[in-house]
Amino acid sequence: MDFPTLKTGAIAQYPMLRGNRHRSNVLRFADGSEQRFADSARGLHRWTLRLDLLDDSEAKSLDDFFVLIGGRFGTFSFRDPADGAVYPNCSLEQDTLTLLWRGEARIVTSVTIRENGD
């Protein structure tokens, strides 16, 4: 399953936040000391999409997508709007989608997507 695109074919509107996050494991020893090490060789991507000018059909498509994948528990493919790379194992960071109606073709929402890694 793929993250829905807007009717223009775009995935996001700007501004868009894009970054990497690094997972690490922590071993705690009996003496109270810790040892930390990276869980993966590369950072995992994270995107926050602010969508300010959705029309009714785009908002419904996004809402249907949320329901279909079950919020943060579902996985999907996401095409990075910045470089076009496809990340096949992504999830949402929220369980609900808040859609705010600000006028005709001005529905506003924000979605955060994270790459899950292997």
N, C-alpha and C positions, 0 to 999 in steps of 0.2 A: 504494500500500500504506500502511496506517495502523499506527501503533504500537499494540500490543495493550492492551486495557483489562482491569482486574481483574473478577472475577465480579460485583462490586457496581456496575460501571459506571464506577468511578473510574479515573483514569489513574495516580495516584501515592498514596503514603501520606506522611504528614508525620512528621518535618520533610523539606522539600524545598529544595534550593538552586537559586536562579534568578539569573541575571546576564546582563550584556551583555559582549561582547568586541568590540574594534575592530581591524580589519585595517589595516595601513599598508604602503606601499611605500617602499623606501629606495633612493635613487640615490647611488652612490658615484662621486666624481669622481677624476680622475687625481692631483689635489693632496692627496687623502686626506680632503677635506671630504665631507659628506653632506647630502642634502636628503630630508626625509621628508614624505609626504602621505598623507591618508586614502584608503583604497581604496573606501570607500562612505560615503554621507552619514549612514547610521545604524548603530548598533552591531548586531551579530548576537547572537542569544540563545543561552544555554547553560543546560542544566538538569542537575542531578544528583539522581536519584531513588533514595532508599534504601527498599528494599522488605523489610520485616522479618516480615511475617505472610502469606506466600504459601502456598496449599495446593498439593497435587500438580498439579492441573489448571492453575492459574495459572502455576506454574513451568514446566510442559511447554509451555504456550502461548508464554511468553517465550523459552524455549530454541529452540522451533521457529522463531520469528521471527528469532532470531539466525542460525540456520543458513540460512534462506530468503534473507535479504538479504546474507549473506556478511560479517558483522561490520561493520567501519568502511567497507567499500567500497560498501555498498548505501545507497540513499536511500529515504525514506519521509515521510509526513505525520505531524506531531505536534501534538496539541491541548494548548495550554498549560493546565495544571491551575489556574493562578492566575487567568487572565482568559478562558479559553475560546477564545482566538484560535487559528486553525489555521495552522501554518507548513508549507508544502508541500514544502520541500526541506531535509530534515534527515538527519543521519548519526549513527551511534554513534561514540564516541571509543575504543572498545576492540574487539578482534577475538574475545575469548572472554568467556563468561558464567560466573562462578563462583557456583554455588548451594550454600549451606551448609545442611544439614539440622539443625535445632535441636529437633525434636520434631514432633508431629502438627500440621499446618497452621502450621508455623513455619519455613518455608524463607526464608532471608535472601539478598539480593543487592543490588548497587548498579549503576546504569546511568547513564552520562553521555551526553547528547544535545546535539548542536550544530546550530545553523541554518547552512546553507551559503551562504545569500544567492543572488543571481541568477547 
